[in-house]
Every structure is written in structure tokens, then in C-alpha cells.
Amino acid sequence: MKNLFKSIVVFGLAFAFAATTNAAILGSGADYTMNSRESVQENLYVGAGAITIAGPVFGDAHLGGGMVLITGVISKDATIVGGQINIHERVGEDLRAVGGSVMVGGDVGQDAVIIGGTITILPDVSILGDAILTGGLIVVHGNIQKDLIVSGGEVVINGIINGDVKVNAGEKFTLGEDASIRGNLEYTAGEEVEIPAGVVSGEVTYTSSAKTFKGEDGAWAAVTAFIGIIFLIILASAFLAYWIAPNMSQAIADAATRNFWKNLGWGLVSVILVPLLIIFSLVTIIGIPFGMFWLFAYLMVSSLTKVFSGIVFGVLLVKLFKKMDYVVLSWKTVLLGALSFHILVFVPVVGWILGLVMFIVVHGTIAQLLRDKIWTRR
């Protein structure tokens, strides 16, 4: 429970809006900056509103924030979740990124798996493994040494692909004048593309998409893609929360499962009465500062609730099926809870009720922990 209040505030800032060392570094705060004179010798874990990594990271980098800028080399894997992600330097091994806008301007030593609203692979970039890209607008100017798998609304390929290419374009597929595919091309699109001789070395297979992103079917496809991206962001956020603040994650899971019905009651109070209090405060001149404070606190707790609901659900499942009074949180429990919970909430009626109950319980738990910490400090 030590430093719990500080940790909760840090995560609220990071997820609501989106030094040299010889050991792993945990970074957090409204903003996190590592300048070019600093370095991290092993792994780096950061959750913040805005993240800038200008120095080298010699281990893995796990980053989550509203805006992520990387201008320093990451020697091993990079796992990034953010609103806007800009990568200008080399990632030595695998790159995994989920964001609203993802730009890759540095080489990737192995595979790249990217999900985003807009994905851009800049010219002169080399991805030495496979590339799997899913998004709205996807533009590939760089070189892919192995296979390329792309699924998006609009897809543009204008680079050299040494392996096979599979494209599923809901709206439009374009091969640029600098495109060269040295394997097979298999693509699904609304219209067949005119491919000049010599651009594709292997076989070309075209499938007309019976359904595109236009009209009612397109709306459902877009909604499905959006839900999928949100699901992956929430799952990644749960793991990031567990990695960066395992003690805080354990404390919230323990408190939520130990006094479930009490937390449900407090959750009803925090979910229903606090918004009424905020509205009442904001309509009076004297109460505006008070209302703004509570509005920020409410949004912060609600954002954290979305992240920790799956973690708490995983602990509840382990307690139920293994008949355990106390569960030590592990990555397996986080994975079990986050996956099962966020799949079950899509089940009509039962899943909706489950999601609402868990949201209220975890919301009440975090609100109580904050209240207790503030009261203790007073």
C-alpha cells in the first residue's frame, strides 16, 4: 500500500489521456523524457502522458502513453501503446505497436506487428522479418525482407517486399511506382488493380470484396475494427499496469475481491452520486474549481477502472475455481482475467450485467483506496 496514492495518480494521468542504470527502469508521470545523454542498460517500462526516448535502451522497451516519440535505439523488443507513436530509430528485435497514428522511421531487426488508425512505414526503412499491419489507412514505403500481411480500409504499397504479400483492402488498394513484390501477391479489394509487368515476380490472385467499408456493411466492419483496437489497447494497458506497478495491482485486486459487496455499494455511490455532485458544482461560480477537481478525479478513476476490471476478474476466477483465499497476482492471472472479461462483456444481457457489476465494484474499490490515502495523509 506504500505510495499507492502516488501510483494511482500517475496511472490515471497516463491512461486517461491515452540516468544510466544497470537494472530495469520503471518510469511514470504526466511526462517522461530520457535525453540523448542517458541510457538504460536493461529493460525500460514507462507509463506517462507523453513519452520521449532519445537515448539508447539496451534491453526491451515497454511504453504506454498519449504521445510516444522514440529517437534513441532500442536494442531488443519494443512494445508500445499510445495515441500518437513516432519511431525514428532502430528497434533491434520485434516491434509491437497499437495506436491511433503509428509512424515507423527506423529499421526493425525482426518482425513488426502494428495496429492503428493510420500506419506509415517511411522510405529507407527495412523490416528484416515479417510485417503484420492492421488499420484504417496503411502506407508502406519501406522494405520488408519477408512476408507482408495487411488489412485495412485503404492500403498503399510503394516499397520492396521480398516475400509474399496478402492484402485485404476494404476501400482501395494501390501499388505505387516504386513498388516491387518478389513473391506472390494475394489481394482482396473493391476493384482490381492494374499491375505493370515486372512489379510482381510471383503469382497474382485477386478476390473481389463482396462487402466493403461503404454503407451499412462498411459501418459494421469499421465498428468491429474499432472494437478490436480498443480491446487490444485495454489488454496491453492491463499488462503495462501489472509490469510497472505490481504492488498497486495486487492491492486493488485484493481490496476488490476481499470486500466485494461493500465495494459494490461504494461503487454505486461513486458512479452515480459523484457525477451529480460535479454537475451541481459546475453550475455555480463558487463551485467551479471544486467541480473541475472532482471531474478530473472521476475521469481518472473511471479510466483506471477499465484497466483493472480484467485483472480483478482474473483473481476472482482463480479464487472461485481453485478455492483459494489469497491469490498472488501473476502475468497468467492478468492474461486470464483480461481476455475472459473483455470477451464475456460482449455476450448479450449476461455479459453486459457482468461488465457493469465489475465496473462498479472496481470503481468503488479505487475510490475507497484514494479516499483512505487522502484521509490518512490529512
N, C-alpha and C positions, 0 to 999 in steps of 0.2 A: 504493500500500500504506500510505501515511501515514494514521494514525488509523483503520486498518482494524479494530483490536480494539474501539475505542470504537463504531464504526458498527455492528459486528455485535451487540454487546451491546444497543445502542439498538433495532435492528430485532427482536432476539429478544424484548425486553420488549413491543414494540408488537404483534407478530404472534402471540406465544404467548398473550397474554391478549386474544386479538382479537384602546416601541421604535419607533418610527416609522422608516420607511425609504423610500428612493426606488428600491429594486430588489426582486427576488423574494426571499422569505424561505423558508429551509429550517428547519423546526422538528423536534425529536425529543426523546426522553427517556421516562422512565416516565410523566411527566405533562407536559402543555404547557398553559399558561394565558396568554392575551392579555387584559389587563384593558381596561376601557372607556376608559381614557385613552390607550391605544396604538392605532396604526393601521398598516395595510400599504398602501402606495401602488400596488403591482402585484400579482403573484401570490403565493399562500401555499401551501406544501407542508409538511404535518405528518404524521409517523407517531409515535404515542405510545400509552401505555396508556389515559390519559384526556385528553381534549382539551376545553378551554373557550375559545371565541372570543367575547369580549364587546365588542371594539372593531370598527370598520369595516374591511373589506377591499375595496379599490377595484379589484382585479383578480379573477382566478379563485381559488377555494379548493379544494385537493385534500387531503382529510383521511382518515386511516385510524387507527382506534383501538378499544379496547374500549368506551369510552363517549365520545360526542361531543355536546357542548352548544353551541349557537350562539344567542347573544343580541345579536350585532352584525350590522349589514347587510353582505351580500356583494353587491357591485355587479355582478359578472358571473356566470360559471358556478360551480356548486358540485358537486363530485364527492366523495361521502362513502361510506366503507366502515366499518362498526362493529357492535358487538353491540347497543348501545342508542344511538339517534340522536334527539335532540330539537332541533328548529329553531324558534326563537321570533321570528326576524326575517326581513326580506325578502331573497330571492335575486333579483338583478336580471335574470338571464337564465335559462339552463336549470338544472334540479336533477336530479342523478342520484344515487341513494342505494341502497345494499344493506346490509341489517342484520337483526338478529333482531327488533328493535322500532323502528319509524320513526314519529315524530310530527312533523307539519308544522303549525306555528302561525303562520307568516309567509307573506306573499304570494310568488308565483313569477312573474317577469316574462315567461317564455316557457314551454317545455314542462317537464313533470315525469315522470321515469321512475324508478319505485321498486319494489324487490323486497324483501320482508321477511316475517318470520313474522307480525307484526301491523303493519298500516299504518293510521294515523289522520290524517285531514285535518280540522282543527278548524273550528268555525264562524267566520265572518267572514274566512276565508282565501280569497283569489282566486288561481287559477292561470290566467294570461292566455293560455296556449297549450293544447295537448293534454295529457292526463294518461294515462299507461300504468302500471297498478298490478298487481302480481302478488304473491300472498302467501297466508297462511292465513286470518286474519281481516282484512277490509278495511272500514273505516268512513269514509264521505265525508260530512262535514257542510258543507264549504265549497263555494265556487262555482267551476265550471270554465267558462271562456269559450268553449272549442272542444270537441273530442270527448273522450269518456272511454272508455277500454278497460280492463276489469277482469277478472282471472282469479284466483279464489281459492276457498277452502273455503267460507267464509261471507262474503257481501257485503251491506253496508248502504249505501244511498244516501239521504241526508237533506238534500241541498243543491240548488242551482240549477245545471243543466247546460245551457248554451246551444247545444251541438252535439248530435251523435248519441251514443248510449250503446250499447256492446256489453259484455255481461256473461256470463261463464262461471263459474257458481257450483256447486261440487261438492256442497255440503251444503245451503245455504239462501241465498235472495235475498230481501231486504226493502227495500221503499220506505217511507221514513219520512213522517210527516205534513207535513214541511216540504219534501219533495222536489218538484222541478219540472224536467221534461225538455222542452226546447223543440225538440228534433229527434226523430229516430226512436229507438225502444228495441228492441234485439235481445238476447234473453237466453236462456241455457240453464241450466236448474235442475231439481232433482228434482221440484218441484211448481210449478204455475202460480200466479202472484201475482195477487191481486185488486187492480186498479188503478182508483182513483176517477177519475171523469170530470174532465178538465182537467189532470191531472197530467202526461200525455204529450201534447205538441202534434202529434207526427208519428205514424207507424205503429208498431204494436207487433207484434213477431214472437217467438213463444215456441217453443223446442225442448226437448222432454223429454230429459233426460240419461239415456241407456241405462245409463251407468255413473256411479256417484257415488263419493265418498270413503269409502264404507262397505264392509265386508267385504274380501275378498281383492283385488278390483279397486281399492278405495279405498286399500289398503295400498301397492299398486304405484304408484298415482298420487301418493301422498304421498312415497314414496321418490324417485320421479322428480323431483318438485318440489324436494325437499331437495337432491338431487344437483345440480340446475341452479343453485340458490342458492350451494352450495359452489363450483361451477365458476366462477361469476361473481366470487365473493369472491377466489378464488385468482388469477384473471386480473387483477382490479383490484389485488391485492396486488403482483403482478409489476410492473405499470406504476408503482405507487407506489414500490416499491423502486428501480426504474430512475430515476425522476424525482428522488427525494430523495438517493440515493447512487449516482450513475452510476459513480464510481470503484470503489466496493466491488463493484458488479455486474460491472464489467469484470474486476476482479481474480479474483472467484470463477469467472467463465466461462473466463478464461484458464487458471487453475490446473487446473480440472476437465478441460478438453479437451487441455491440453498433456501431462499425465501420466495418461491415462485409466485404464490398468491398475494403476498404482501407487495411484491414488485408490480404485479398486475394492477393492484389498486393505486399505487403511486403513479404508475404509467398512465392510467385513466386521468388522473389529476393533471399530470404534466402535458399530456397530449390534448386535452380538452380545455382545461381552465386557463393554462398559460396563454394560449392564443387569444382568449377573451380578455385576459389582463393586458396583453400587448395592444389590442385594438382600443381598449378603454384608455390606455396611457397615451397612445398616439393622437387621439382626438382632442387632447388638452395640451396647451402650450407648456405648462409646467411639467407635464408627464412625458414629453417627447424624449428627453435624454434617458429616462427610466425605460420607456418603451423600446428605444433603439437597443439598449443594453440587453433587454430580455429577448428581443427579436434575434440578435446575434447569438445569444446563448441557446435559444430554441433551435435555430438552424444548425448550430454546431452539434448539439446533442442528436438531432434528427439524422444528420449525416453520419455520425458515429454509429447510430443505431443500425443503419443499413449495412455497415461494415461488420458489426459484431453479432448481428442476429444469426448468421450462419454458424459462427463459432460457438455461440451459446447452444444452438440446436444440436451441434455435434456432441457437445458434452452431455446434453440431455439424452441423446440416443445411446451413448456409451453407458451412462448410469442405468438406463432402463434395461438394456439387453444384457449387460454384464453384471447387473445387481451390485454396482459399486457406489459407495457413499461419497468418494472423492476421486476425481479424475485429474491426472496431471496432463495438462494440455500438450499436444504434440502436433506436428505437421499433418499426421494422418487424421487426427481428430478434426483439425481445421478443414482439410480436404473433404472428409466425410460430411461434415456439417454444412459447409458452404455449397457443395454440389447438391446434396439431397434437399436442403431447404429451398434453394432457389429453383429447383426443378418442381418440387411439390407445390410451390405457390402458384404455379400455372394450372393446377388442377381446379376445375370449376367448383365453386362453393366451399368444399372442404379445404382446398389449398388456400383460398382467399381468407377463410377464417383463421387457418393456421398462421398465415403471414401477418394478419392483423394482430393476433394474440401475441406472437413473438415480438412484433414491433413495439407493442405497448409495454410488454414485460421488460425488454432491454432498454427502452426509452426511460421507463421508471427507474431501472437499476442505475443507469448512468446519471440521471438527475439526482438520485439519492447520494451517490458517491460524491458528486460535485457539491451537493448541499452539506454533507458531513465534513468534507475537507474545508470548505469555506467557514463553516461554523467552528471547526476545531482551531483554525488559524485565528479566528476572532477571539 
